[in-house]
């Protein structure tokens, strides 16, 4: 420990650091020179029973931050603590530098518990505080004066001299699971051992002592080298050893045949390596075969699932797309039948067969239309209910810290208020089913008072319908006879709820349809990127009937958008373009077949990028099958894999697409500069 004391001292506390060094900007003038000191405030917390704890904080910290820190030390909530100075509570927004501190940056505060803490039996436990306390690197020591001199405070800096101590072993107590280390890691080597350079006393080194000894035989005699081969034979006196014939070095090498043995070892070793390689390659091949079978089975299952889904949709259609697919199927059936009639018949039989075919087509179209109207009648009430619930919901958006914020507007409150009357009027039981006629009359009177306050063109008509129902109820008419009247009332009331009262007086923007010659709102007209003006409404377009199943091209568009999102596309062409544009690209530009295999199955065609490094666009795509697409996306140099004739054909297709979709660049520039292009096509149907 080092003590910083001098005749002339001016210092302040600073941030405590684990290394023991000072970090601050102030200076301390001592007899030995100028030293840097810290700019912290030491806060002394006076607890009950004359107990005091202290901690250092930066000067810019507020009282609330100090309260949060000391609450963590005592493991209580900060709302239970009160900080007072001179008998008055300190505001939480005040900083420590604003409080009255001593010349040594020491601030005395009283730490008390609030009334709520006493009710909940919350206490300040000093054992928890000292358990969570981390010892600071700088402490303040008060030294009493000598010979009548006043006492003074001295700032003491703790020097932490860490010694790198290796781990030389230890053991763990099985009963309390406490780990104990050997003495070397606890105390370190003695100072006298560290003083001598080049000497190391540690368990890391081991010394081997060698000793040379000379062994002699007891008497002098002739010996033979053990490396020479000898032959043994029996003689009458006993066993006699005689040297074999002399063997030259070449004969010895030839007999040992070391090179042949090395070659044999190498050959066997290569055979073992080859066998291991074959086993490894066979295992990889089996794994690849298994993976390929899984991919093929997944593709087949997905195709069968899509086929089953298509079959169910064609058998029980519900959406407009499914009905369009039925119309397209009828059109294909008609074309095939006409082709057969032209091949088989001529003259009067041909005319008769065409009339029969026309009658069958009319029956099929009428059946599909009847099914469509029935489905619309079933879904109309659910659609209206969902629309009204959506209108009555509060506005939601994501705010700070990813929190969802809801806001009630006068429009949503009005819609929710009217929705209650809509449901009451819809669920009101008829008198024949046990309903009370007087209660129903009261409901009609209450609804009339509410409707009169609305500013809507349908208010007068709804009021007249409610008055008519009152008269019919007084005449004791059955509720079944009022079903048409009730349906008209609900329609008008739903129209009033959907209409914004602030925009009720505004005249909607309308446009004349070129087909039906009727004025319709602008949102009722179908648009796509290749048309110059919208002049045919959606109702007239649906009457024409779809001759092509647009669901195939919708799936191609979804695949394109999904791939662009994964690649982080910076262009918006794939998100602006629509199904009709994809149909035009596939049918009119690429002529409905793959460039490589000429496959005409629309369900297997895709439009991947031609140049992988550039964003997708109608002039940067190619028509391929699913398997060809996987292989195409792995290519790096296209000119090395495609023939020059194929490259020229693809370039001509791209030039045609660039001329057809020329205005798409302007739309892309507008969407990209405004930043709204990423929200295009985010509905669940397209993505």
C-alpha positions in Angstrom: 0.0 0.0 0.0 1.1 3.5 -0.8 0.1 6.6 1.2 -0.2 9.9 -0.5 0.4 12.5 2.2 2.0 15.9 1.9 2.3 19.3 3.5 0.2 21.0 0.8 -2.5 18.6 -0.4 -5.3 19.3 -2.9 -7.0 16.1 -4.3 -10.3 14.5 -5.2 -11.5 11.0 -5.5 -11.9 9.4 -9.0 -13.1 6.2 -10.6 -11.9 3.1 -8.9 -9.9 0.8 -11.2 -9.1 -2.9 -10.7 -5.4 -2.4 -11.7 -4.8 0.1 -8.9 -3.7 2.9 -11.3 -5.3 6.4 -11.2 -7.6 7.5 -14.0 -8.7 11.1 -13.9 -7.6 14.6 -14.8 -7.0 16.4 -11.5 -3.5 17.0 -9.9 -2.2 16.6 -6.4 0.6 18.9 -5.2 2.9 17.2 -2.8 6.5 17.7 -1.7 7.8 15.2 -4.2 6.0 16.7 -7.2 2.6 16.8 -9.0 0.5 13.6 -9.3 -2.8 13.0 -11.0 -5.9 12.3 -8.8 -9.5 11.4 -9.3 -12.6 13.5 -9.6 -15.1 11.4 -7.6 -17.2 12.0 -4.6 -17.1 9.7 -1.6 -20.7 9.3 -0.3 -21.1 8.3 3.3 -24.4 6.6 4.1 -25.5 7.0 7.7 -27.8 4.1 8.6 -29.7 3.5 11.8 -27.8 2.4 15.0 -24.8 4.7 14.1 -23.8 2.5 11.2 -21.9 4.0 8.3 -21.0 2.7 4.9 -19.2 4.6 2.1 -18.7 4.3 -1.6 -17.2 6.5 -4.4 -19.2 7.8 -7.3 -18.5 10.1 -10.2 -19.4 13.7 -9.7 -21.9 13.8 -12.5 -24.0 10.9 -11.1 -27.5 11.9 -9.9 -29.1 10.9 -6.6 -31.4 8.4 -8.4 -28.4 6.6 -9.8 -26.8 6.5 -6.4 -30.0 5.2 -4.9 -30.2 2.4 -7.6 -26.6 1.4 -6.8 -26.9 1.2 -3.1 -30.3 -0.7 -3.5 -28.4 -3.3 -5.5 -25.9 -3.6 -2.8 -28.6 -4.2 -0.1 -30.7 -6.3 -2.6 -33.8 -4.2 -2.1 -35.9 -2.1 -4.5 -34.9 1.6 -4.9 -38.4 2.8 -4.2 -38.0 1.6 -0.5 -35.0 3.9 0.1 -34.9 7.6 1.1 -31.8 9.8 1.0 -31.7 12.8 3.3 -29.2 15.6 3.9 -29.5 17.8 7.0 -33.0 16.4 7.7 -34.5 17.1 4.3 -35.0 14.6 1.5 -32.7 15.1 -1.5 -34.4 15.4 -4.9 -33.5 12.5 -7.3 -32.5 14.8 -10.2 -29.8 16.6 -8.4 -26.2 15.7 -9.1 -23.5 14.9 -6.5 -21.4 17.9 -7.5 -24.4 20.2 -6.6 -24.7 18.9 -3.1 -22.8 20.4 -0.2 -19.6 18.3 0.1 -16.4 18.8 2.1 -13.1 20.0 0.8 -12.1 16.4 0.3 -15.2 15.6 -1.8 -17.0 13.7 1.0 -20.8 13.9 1.1 -22.8 12.8 4.1 -26.3 11.4 3.4 -28.8 9.6 5.7 -30.1 6.3 4.3 -33.6 5.5 5.6 -36.4 3.2 4.7 -39.8 4.5 3.5 -43.1 3.8 5.1 -44.0 1.3 2.4 -40.8 -0.6 3.2 -41.8 -0.8 6.9 -45.2 -2.1 5.9 -43.7 -4.8 3.8 -41.1 -5.6 6.5 -38.1 -4.7 4.4 -34.7 -4.3 6.2 -31.2 -3.2 5.4 -28.9 -6.1 6.0 -25.2 -5.2 6.3 -24.1 -8.8 5.7 -25.6 -8.6 2.2 -23.9 -5.3 1.6 -20.4 -6.5 2.6 -21.0 -9.7 0.6 -21.7 -7.7 -2.5 -19.0 -5.0 -1.8 -16.0 -4.8 -4.0 -13.0 -3.2 -2.3 -12.0 0.1 -4.1 -8.5 0.9 -5.1 -8.5 4.3 -3.3 -9.7 4.7 0.3 -9.9 7.7 2.7 -8.2 7.3 6.1 -8.8 9.9 8.9 -5.7 10.5 11.0 -6.2 12.1 14.4 -4.1 15.2 15.1 -1.2 15.3 17.5 -0.5 17.9 20.2 -3.8 19.7 19.7 -3.7 19.7 15.9 -7.0 19.0 14.1 -7.5 15.6 12.5 -7.2 15.2 8.7 -8.3 12.8 5.9 -5.6 11.1 3.8 -6.3 9.4 0.5 -4.6 6.0 0.4 -4.0 4.2 -2.9 -3.9 0.4 -2.8 -1.3 -1.1 -5.2 -2.2 -4.5 -6.6 1.0 -6.3 -7.5 -0.4 -9.4 -9.2 2.0 -12.4 -9.5 1.4 -14.9 -12.3 1.2 -18.1 -10.4 0.9 -21.5 -12.3 -1.5 -24.2 -11.3 0.5 -27.1 -9.9 -2.4 -29.2 -8.7 -5.1 -29.4 -6.0 -8.0 -31.3 -4.8 -11.8 -30.9 -4.2 -13.7 -31.7 -1.0 -16.5 -34.1 -2.0 -18.7 -33.0 0.9 -18.8 -29.2 0.4 -17.3 -29.1 -3.2 -14.6 -26.6 -2.2 -11.5 -26.6 -4.4 -8.1 -26.3 -2.7 -4.9 -25.5 -4.5 -1.3 -26.4 -3.6 1.0 -23.9 -1.7 2.8 -22.7 -4.8 -0.4 -21.0 -6.2 -1.2 -19.5 -2.8 2.2 -18.0 -1.7 4.4 -17.9 -4.7 8.2 -18.6 -4.7 10.5 -17.1 -2.0 12.3 -13.9 -2.8 15.7 -15.4 -2.5 14.9 -17.9 -5.3 13.7 -15.1 -7.5 16.9 -13.1 -7.0 19.2 -15.6 -8.6 19.0 -15.4 -12.4 19.1 -18.6 -14.5 18.1 -20.8 -11.6 14.6 -22.4 -11.7 13.2 -24.4 -8.8 9.9 -25.8 -10.0 8.1 -29.0 -10.6 8.1 -28.2 -14.3 11.7 -29.5 -14.7 13.2 -33.0 -14.1 16.9 -33.9 -13.7 18.4 -37.2 -14.9 21.7 -38.2 -13.4 24.0 -40.2 -15.7 26.9 -42.4 -14.6 29.5 -44.2 -16.7 30.8 -47.6 -15.5 33.5 -50.0 -17.0 32.9 -53.7 -16.8 35.8 -56.1 -17.4 35.9 -59.9 -17.5 37.7 -61.8 -14.7 40.4 -63.2 -17.0 41.9 -62.6 -20.4 40.4 -64.8 -23.1 39.4 -64.7 -26.7 35.8 -63.7 -27.6 33.9 -63.7 -30.8 31.7 -60.8 -31.9 28.0 -61.6 -31.4 27.2 -60.3 -34.9 28.9 -63.1 -36.7 27.0 -66.2 -37.5 28.5 -69.5 -36.3 27.6 -73.1 -36.7 27.5 -75.6 -33.9 28.4 -79.2 -34.1 28.9 -82.0 -31.6 32.3 -83.5 -31.0 33.3 -86.2 -28.5 34.7 -83.6 -26.1 31.5 -81.5 -26.2 30.1 -78.6 -28.1 32.3 -76.8 -30.6 31.7 -73.5 -32.5 33.2 -73.0 -35.9 32.9 -69.9 -38.0 30.8 -70.0 -41.2 32.1 -69.2 -44.7 32.9 -65.6 -45.3 29.9 -63.5 -46.6 30.6 -60.4 -48.7 28.6 -57.1 -48.1 26.8 -57.5 -51.5 25.7 -61.0 -50.5 24.7 -59.7 -47.0 22.6 -56.9 -48.6 21.1 -59.3 -51.1 20.2 -61.7 -48.3 18.7 -59.0 -46.0 16.8 -57.4 -49.0 16.0 -54.2 -47.1 14.9 -52.4 -50.3 12.4 -55.2 -51.1 11.0 -55.1 -47.6 10.6 -51.3 -47.7 8.8 -51.6 -51.1 6.6 -54.3 -49.6 5.8 -52.1 -46.6 5.1 -49.1 -48.9 2.9 -51.2 -51.2 0.9 -52.6 -48.3 0.6 -49.1 -46.7 -0.7 -47.6 -50.0 -3.2 -50.5 -50.2 -4.4 -49.7 -46.7 -4.7 -46.0 -47.6 -6.5 -46.9 -50.8 -8.9 -49.1 -48.9 -9.6 -46.4 -46.4 -10.2 -43.9 -49.2 -12.6 -46.3 -50.9 -14.5 -46.8 -47.6 -14.6 -43.0 -47.1 -15.7 -42.4 -50.6 -18.3 -45.1 -50.4 -19.7 -43.6 -47.2 -19.8 -40.2 -48.8 -21.5 -41.6 -51.9 -24.1 -43.4 -49.7 -24.7 -40.1 -47.8 -25.1 -38.2 -51.0 -27.5 -40.8 -52.3 -29.5 -40.6 -49.2 -29.6 -36.8 -49.4 -30.6 -37.0 -53.0 -33.4 -39.5 -52.2 -34.6 -37.2 -49.5 -34.6 -34.2 -51.8 -36.4 -36.1 -54.5 -38.9 -37.5 -52.1 -39.4 -33.9 -50.7 -39.9 -32.6 -54.2 -42.4 -35.4 -55.0 -44.3 -34.9 -51.8 -44.5 -31.1 -52.4 -45.7 -31.7 -55.9 -48.3 -34.2 -54.7 -49.4 -31.8 -52.0 -49.7 -29.0 -54.5 -51.6 -31.4 -56.8 -54.0 -32.4 -54.0 -54.4 -28.7 -53.0 -55.2 -27.8 -56.6 -57.7 -30.7 -56.9 -59.5 -29.6 -53.7 -59.5 -26.0 -54.8 -61.1 -27.0 -58.2 -63.6 -29.2 -56.5 -64.5 -26.8 -53.7 -63.5 -23.3 -55.0 -63.8 -20.4 -52.6 -61.5 -17.5 -53.8 -61.5 -15.6 -57.1 -58.2 -17.2 -58.1 -59.7 -20.6 -57.8 -62.7 -19.7 -59.9 -60.4 -18.2 -62.5 -58.6 -21.5 -62.6 -61.9 -23.3 -63.2 -62.7 -20.9 -66.1 -59.2 -21.5 -67.5 -59.8 -25.3 -67.3 -63.1 -24.9 -69.1 -61.5 -22.9 -71.8 -58.7 -25.5 -72.3 -61.4 -28.2 -72.4 -63.3 -26.2 -75.0 -60.2 -25.7 -77.2 -59.4 -29.4 -77.1 -63.0 -30.4 -78.0 -63.0 -27.9 -80.9 -59.8 -29.4 -82.2 -61.3 -32.9 -82.2 -64.5 -31.7 -83.9 -62.5 -30.0 -86.7 -60.5 -33.2 -87.2 -63.5 -35.6 -87.2 -66.4 -33.7 -88.7 -67.3 -31.3 -91.5 -70.4 -29.7 -92.8 -73.7 -30.2 -90.9 -72.3 -32.8 -88.4 -69.6 -30.3 -87.5 -72.2 -27.6 -86.8 -74.3 -30.0 -84.7 -71.3 -31.0 -82.6 -70.4 -27.4 -82.1 -73.9 -26.6 -80.9 -73.7 -29.5 -78.4 -70.3 -28.3 -77.3 -71.8 -24.8 -76.8 -74.6 -26.1 -74.7 -72.2 -28.1 -72.5 -70.0 -25.0 -72.1 -73.0 -22.9 -71.1 -74.0 -25.5 -68.5 -70.5 -25.6 -67.0 -70.2 -21.8 -66.9 -73.6 -21.5 -65.3 -72.7 -24.1 -62.7 -69.4 -22.4 -61.8 -71.2 -19.0 -61.6 -73.9 -20.4 -59.3 -71.2 -21.8 -57.1 -69.5 -18.5 -57.0 -72.6 -16.6 -56.0 -73.4 -19.1 -53.3 -69.8 -18.8 -51.9 -70.1 -15.0 -52.0 -73.4 -15.1 -50.1 -71.8 -17.3 -47.4 -68.7 -15.1 -47.1 -70.4 -11.7 -47.3 -71.4 -11.6 -43.7 -68.0 -12.8 -42.5 -66.2 -10.2 -44.7 -68.4 -7.4 -43.5 -67.9 -8.4 -39.8 -64.1 -8.6 -40.3 -64.1 -5.1 -42.0 -66.1 -3.5 -39.2 -63.9 -5.1 -36.5 -60.7 -3.9 -38.3 -62.1 -0.4 -38.5 -63.0 -0.3 -34.8 -59.6 -1.5 -33.7 -57.2 1.2 -32.3 -54.2 2.4 -34.3 -51.1 0.4 -33.5 -47.4 1.1 -34.3 -44.0 0.1 -32.9 -42.5 2.8 -30.8 -39.4 3.2 -28.7 -37.7 0.0 -27.4 -39.9 -2.2 -29.7 -43.0 -1.4 -27.7 -46.4 -1.6 -29.4 -48.3 1.7 -29.0 -52.0 1.9 -29.4 -54.0 5.1 -29.9 -57.8 5.5 -29.8 -59.0 8.0 -32.4 -62.5 9.5 -32.6 -63.1 7.4 -35.7 -62.3 4.1 -34.0 -64.4 5.0 -31.0 -67.3 5.9 -33.3 -66.9 2.7 -35.3 -66.8 0.6 -32.1 -69.9 2.3 -30.7 -71.9 1.7 -33.9 -70.6 -1.9 -34.2 -72.3 -2.7 -30.9 -75.7 -1.6 -32.3 -74.9 -3.5 -35.5 -74.4 -6.7 -33.6 -77.5 -6.1 -31.4 -79.6 -5.5 -34.4 -78.2 -8.6 -36.2 -78.6 -10.9 -33.2 -82.0 -9.6 -32.0 -84.3 -12.7 -31.7 -87.7 -12.5 -33.5 -90.9 -12.6 -31.4 -91.7 -16.0 -32.8 -88.4 -17.4 -31.3 -89.1 -16.0 -27.8 -88.0 -12.4 -28.3 -89.8 -9.5 -26.7 -91.4 -7.1 -29.2 -91.2 -4.2 -26.8 -87.5 -4.6 -26.3 -87.0 -4.8 -30.1 -89.0 -1.6 -30.5 -86.8 0.1 -27.8 -83.7 -1.1 -29.7 -85.1 0.5 -33.0 -85.9 3.8 -31.2 -82.4 3.9 -29.7 -80.8 3.1 -33.0 -82.8 5.9 -34.7 -81.5 8.4 -32.1 -77.9 7.3 -32.8 -78.3 7.3 -36.6 -79.8 10.8 -36.8 -76.5 12.2 -35.5 -74.5 10.7 -38.3 -73.6 12.7 -41.4 -74.1 10.1 -44.2 -76.3 10.0 -47.3 -77.8 6.7 -46.2 -79.0 8.0 -42.9 -82.5 9.1 -44.2 -83.0 5.7 -45.9 -82.0 3.8 -42.8 -84.4 5.9 -40.7 -87.2 5.2 -43.1 -86.5 1.4 -42.9 -86.5 1.5 -39.1 -89.8 3.3 -39.1 -91.2 0.8 -41.5 -90.1 -2.1 -39.3 -91.8 -0.4 -36.3 -95.1 -0.2 -38.2 -94.8 -3.9 -39.3 -94.1 -5.0 -35.8 -97.2 -3.1 -34.5 -99.2 -5.0 -37.2 -97.9 -8.3 -35.6 -96.0 -9.4 -38.7 -93.7 -12.4 -38.3 -90.0 -11.8 -38.2 -89.4 -14.2 -41.1 -91.3 -11.8 -43.4 -88.9 -9.0 -42.3 -85.7 -10.8 -43.3 -85.2 -8.8 -46.5 -85.9 -5.5 -44.6 -83.4 -6.5 -41.9 -80.8 -7.4 -44.4 -81.2 -3.9 -46.0 -80.9 -2.2 -42.6 -77.7 -4.1 -41.8 -76.2 -3.2 -45.2 -76.9 0.5 -44.7 -75.6 0.5 -41.1 -72.4 -1.2 -42.2 -72.0 1.4 -44.9 -72.3 4.1 -42.4 -69.7 2.5 -40.1 -67.2 2.1 -42.9 -67.6 5.7 -44.0 -65.3 8.3 -42.4 -67.5 11.2 -41.2 -64.8 13.7 -42.0 -64.6 12.5 -45.6 -68.3 12.0 -46.1 -68.8 15.3 -47.9 -65.9 14.7 -50.2 -66.8 13.6 -53.6 -65.0 10.3 -54.5 -62.7 10.4 -57.5 -64.4 8.4 -60.3 -63.6 7.4 -63.8 -65.6 6.1 -66.8 -65.2 2.5 -67.7 -64.6 1.8 -71.4 -66.5 -1.4 -71.3 -69.6 -0.9 -69.2 -69.8 2.9 -69.6 -70.2 3.5 -65.9 -68.5 5.8 -63.4 -66.5 3.8 -60.9 -63.9 4.8 -58.3 -60.3 4.7 -59.4 -59.4 1.8 -57.1 -61.9 -0.4 -58.9 -59.8 -0.4 -62.1 -57.1 -3.1 -62.7 -53.6 -1.9 -63.4 -50.3 -3.4 -64.3 -46.9 -2.1 -65.3 -47.2 -2.4 -69.0 -50.4 -0.4 -69.5 -50.5 3.3 -70.2 -53.9 4.1 -68.7 -56.5 2.3 -66.6 -59.7 2.3 -68.6 -61.4 -1.1 -67.8 -62.8 -1.8 -64.3 -62.3 -5.0 -62.4 -65.8 -6.2 -62.8 -65.7 -6.0 -66.6 -62.3 -7.7 -66.5 -63.7 -10.6 -64.5 -66.6 -11.0 -66.9 -64.2 -11.7 -69.7 -63.1 -14.9 -67.9 -59.6 -16.1 -67.5 -58.2 -18.3 -70.2 -55.0 -19.1 -68.3 -54.5 -20.4 -64.8 -52.8 -17.3 -63.2 -51.9 -19.3 -60.0 -48.9 -20.8 -61.9 -47.4 -17.4 -62.6 -48.2 -16.2 -59.1 -46.1 -19.1 -57.7 -43.2 -18.0 -60.1 -43.5 -14.4 -58.8 -43.4 -15.6 -55.2 -40.3 -17.6 -55.9 -38.6 -14.6 -57.5 -39.5 -12.3 -54.6 -38.4 -14.9 -52.0 -35.0 -15.2 -53.7 -34.6 -11.4 -53.9 -35.3 -11.0 -50.2 -32.8 -13.6 -49.3 -30.1 -11.9 -51.4 -31.0 -8.4 -50.0 -31.9 -6.9 -53.3 -31.5 -3.1 -53.7 -33.9 -2.8 -56.7 -37.7 -3.0 -56.6 -38.5 -4.5 -60.0 -39.5 -7.9 -58.5 -41.8 -6.2 -55.9 -43.5 -3.9 -58.4 -44.2 -6.4 -61.1 -47.5 -8.3 -61.1 -48.8 -11.8 -62.1 -49.9 -10.6 -65.5 -46.4 -9.2 -66.2 -44.9 -12.6 -65.3 -47.4 -14.2 -67.6 -46.3 -11.9 -70.4 -42.6 -12.6 -69.7 -43.1 -16.4 -69.8 -45.5 -16.6 -72.7 -44.5 -13.8 -75.0 -40.8 -13.3 -74.4 -39.6 -16.8 -73.5 -42.5 -18.5 -75.4 -43.5 -20.7 -72.5 -40.6 -23.1 -72.5 -37.1 -23.6 -71.0 -34.1 -22.2 -72.9 -32.1 -25.4 -72.3 -34.5 -28.3 -72.3 -37.6 -26.7 -74.1 -39.7 -28.0 -71.2 -43.3 -26.5 -71.5 -44.6 -27.5 -68.0 -45.5 -24.1 -66.5 -45.6 -25.6 -63.0 -41.9 -26.5 -63.2 -40.7 -23.2 -64.8 -38.8 -20.5 -62.9 -37.3 -17.1 -63.7 -33.9 -16.8 -61.8 -31.3 -14.2 -62.3 -29.2 -14.3 -65.5 -26.3 -12.4 -64.0 -26.1 -13.4 -60.3 -24.2 -10.3 -59.3 -27.0 -7.9 -60.5 -30.5 -7.5 -59.1 -33.5 -9.2 -60.8 -35.3 -7.4 -63.6 -37.3 -8.5 -66.7 -34.0 -8.0 -68.7 -31.9 -9.9 -66.2 -33.7 -13.2 -66.0 -33.8 -16.6 -67.8 -36.6 -19.1 -68.1 -35.4 -22.5 -66.7 -36.8 -25.5 -64.9 -36.2 -26.1 -61.2 -33.3 -28.4 -61.6 -31.7 -26.2 -64.3 -32.1 -23.2 -62.0 -30.1 -24.9 -59.2 -27.3 -25.7 -61.7 -27.4 -22.2 -63.2 -27.1 -20.4 -59.9 -23.8 -22.2 -59.3 -22.1 -21.0 -62.5 -19.4 -18.2 -62.3 -18.5 -17.6 -65.9 -21.6 -17.9 -68.1 -19.7 -17.7 -71.4 -17.8 -20.9 -70.5 -21.0 -23.0 -70.2 -23.4 -21.6 -72.7 -23.0 -21.7 -76.4 -22.7 -18.5 -78.4 -26.0 -19.1 -80.2 -27.8 -19.5 -76.8 -26.1 -16.3 -75.5 -27.3 -14.3 -78.6 -30.8 -15.6 -78.1 -30.8 -14.7 -74.5 -29.5 -11.2 -75.3 -32.3 -10.7 -77.8 -34.9 -11.7 -75.2 -33.4 -9.2 -72.7 -33.5 -6.4 -75.3 -37.2 -7.2 -76.0 -38.0 -7.2 -72.3 -36.2 -3.9 -71.9 -38.3 -2.3 -74.6 -41.6 -3.7 -73.2 -40.9 -2.8 -69.6 -39.3 0.5 -70.3 -41.5 2.5 -67.9 -40.7 0.1 -65.1 -37.4 2.0 -64.6 -39.2 5.2 -63.7 -41.4 3.4 -61.2 -38.4 1.8 -59.7 -36.6 5.1 -59.3 -39.6 6.7 -57.6 -40.0 3.8 -55.2 -36.3 3.5 -54.4 -35.8 7.3 -53.8 -38.9 7.5 -51.5 -37.9 4.4 -49.5 -41.4 2.8 -49.8 -40.5 0.0 -52.3 -39.7 -2.5 -49.5 -43.3 -2.5 -48.4 -44.6 -3.5 -51.9 -45.9 -7.1 -52.0 -45.8 -7.7 -48.3 -49.3 -9.2 -48.1 -49.5 -12.9 -47.1 -50.7 -14.0 -50.5 -47.7 -12.9 -52.5 -44.8 -13.4 -50.1 
